[in-house]
Amino acid sequence: MKKIIAIILLLLLMPTGSPSQTNEPRDSLRGLRAVYVRILPIQKDAQTDGLSATQIQKTVMAQLRNAGIRVHTSPDLADGSASLTVVIDTIKHPQGPYIYSVTVSLVQEVHLARIEKRETFAAETWSKKALGLTTANKIASIQEPLREKVSEFISDYFAANPKT
């Protein structure tokens, strides 16, 4: 139990934001018309306990669409191949509790202004993270911080792209 508490404290002390290439992370959302939703694979033990990448994708896509943000079925170059990427990492202790992190980030094609040739590459330009603790029988509760982080994306999206 002491190890779990130490790990939780370590995770809570880690910075949860990521540096942005712009003055405001939401500046990188300006002009974005739609996003592709990408869910990275879920660990096997979390899947066994009921956490499904398919359900997470449906939840995120529905939340975006309900807010009025278009969702691409594949990355679209016209929108910088922008992908709203969801990473859910879990560590299951043998006695049952899970430590988890939920990261929602926007990865899109960017270029360096100082390079004349203007070749693009994928970079994370916006990101939010949540950390928590749950049990196997409440693994679905991980979706609540996920919804919160997607809501933060939606808020920043509309701050950068006001509805007309």
Secondary structure, DSSP 8 states (H G I E B T S, - for coil): -HHHHHHHHHHHHS------SSSSGGGGGTT--EEEEEE----HHHHHTT--HHHHHHHHHHHHHHHT-EEESS--GGGTT-EEEEEEEEEE-TTS-EEEEEEEEEEEEEE-TT-TT--EEEEEEEEEEEEEEE-GGGGGGGHHHHHHHHHHHHHHHHHHS---
